[in-house]
Amino acid sequence: MWPESEGRRGPNEVASCLFDYMKERSLQSVKEIHMFSNNCGGQDRNRYVAFALWFARNHLSLSKITHTFLEKGHTETENDSIHATIERATRRLEVYTPDQWYTAVRAARVSKQPYKVKEMTAKDFVDFKSMSNKVKNLQLVTMGRKLCGAEPGSLP
């Protein structure tokens, strides 16, 4: 989570959050990441998120990243349940600051472990947009083939 003063809600922020999560999991010796997304082009189905996944695969100790897009009209995920739980828990609260939101989200889940909240700041966001624009012929390819125009380690 982050306040509006630290970042927007676009594809670069989503890509940065995904990369941060994959980096954390990689440090825990996880080798495969399986993720599911809806078909929101503005947030998860775009070249910046695709580039972030490619970058993570080539710069972290991950052997496989599988990104599955759910069929339109059938995109309800666990995240929807999480958002509903948070909405119910905060419905009657007066929340004014980002710190209050972080606390409210952590406390929203009462029957199981609290939700884990990563407090993102501007320095946590990677500029995947600029990085991907340096790659020529960025395109989806068949399994087993490298992404055209870029080699691992060739980007900052």
BELGI-V320215 format. One line per field, one symbol per residue. burial: + if it has 9 or more other ideal C-beta (glycine too) atoms within 8 Angstrom, else -. Layout:
# BELGI-V320215
burial: ???
This chain:
# BELGI-V320215
burial: ++---++---++++++++++-++-++-----++-+-+-+---++++-++++++++++----+--+---++----+-+----+--++--++-------+-+++-++++++-----+----+----++-++-++--+--+--------++-+------
